[in-house]
């Protein structure tokens, strides 16, 4: 069984939306990662101040990004994916 969970945030949030959930899963033995979308690896304030890194970002780019994240994991099993919005 997969022991890694990849948490994927939605359009109107950042990976910080998972902060309260990760410890619950980690306490049960899961390795948890919550990588940001391209351009959302900054604070909300920074994103609001300069949203230009998100310009042109579409579903294809987001899926490609998470495919790279998943393929980079050093595990024999595919991870569990949990998404929001």
Phi, psi and omega in degrees: 000142180298139179247001178247137175242129175255117179265128183243118181278168181264188187293326188258014179223177175239179179299344179296344179296343182264355188307322182280339183271327185304313181301326179298313180288321179297323178295343179258014172093008179268144169273126184241133173229145180226074182288148180280155168298159172303130179087352179250022179268037181223173177291160177301319178301317179293322178294316178297320181292326181213088180278003185304328177297344179270351181299128178083000180283123180232182182303318180301315180293322180293315179297316178301319179299311182289331174298317178297319179299311183295317181292337180279349180291139181263071180217146180287335182256151174293147181285167170277133177253131174233123182242160180232130180049000000 
